[in-house]
């Protein structure tokens, strides 16, 4: 499976991206998600197939979510907690 995708970055939250089918745009993204996502800024258009290496997403999962739901939401990375948060000892 492969698809031409438009990728949008959130104006509200650093590191949050929406992947959608280029032909459909944002029309299948639920309104409630768009409210939380904020203004969608077009970042890039990309041909994605299952073997493509993406920076922080699994291409097969992206394609499946777009097919099933109309979008894939990439959340910002979670900061790892410090191994020893009490460094003041």
SULTABEL-V462821 format. One record per helix or strand of 2 or more residues. SS is the DSSP state (~ for helix, > for strand). FROM is the first residue (numbers start at 1). LEN is the number of residues. If there is no record, write none. Layout:
# SULTABEL-V462821
{{SS FROM LEN} {SS FROM LEN}}
This chain:
# SULTABEL-V462821
{{> 2 9} {> 17 5} {~ 31 7} {> 40 10} {~ 59 11} {> 72 3}}
